């Protein structure tokens, strides 16, 4: 079997398996998880770049960018935690706004 035939077979197997329907809230929660992981890598990489640079203006730029990414990370993390609380909502509960 050629590689493209194997890939096509794999795709057919995936399509043939019934996938459970996910709520829009669950999909948003998954997307937030992906975004949080990406921002975590970005902030780690920016820290390493800052450690390696000798240019003061570059250091200031990377530090500002890292600070903004950390702020975004914290906001997404908070939103993710709040959204996870909503995943278990049965519609009868009152939530604090």
WOBELBEL-V143997 format. One record per backbone hydrogen bond with DSSP energy under -1.0 kcal/mol. CO is the residue of the C=O (numbers start at 0). NH is the residue of the N-H. If there is no record, write none. Layout:
((CO/NH) (CO/NH))
This chain:
((1/5) (2/6) (3/7) (4/8) (5/9) (6/10) (7/11) (8/12) (9/13) (10/14) (11/15) (22/26) (23/27) (24/28) (25/29) (26/30) (27/31) (28/32) (29/33) (30/34) (31/35) (32/36) (33/37) (34/38) (35/39) (36/40) (37/41) (38/42) (39/43) (40/44) (41/45) (42/46) (43/47) (44/48) (45/49) (46/50) (47/51) (48/52) (54/58) (55/59) (56/60) (57/61) (58/62) (59/63) (60/64) (61/65) (62/66) (63/67) (64/68) (65/69) (66/70) (67/71) (68/72) (69/73) (70/74) (71/75) (72/76) (73/77) (74/78) (75/79) (76/80) (77/81) (78/82) (79/83) (80/84) (81/85) (82/86) (85/88))
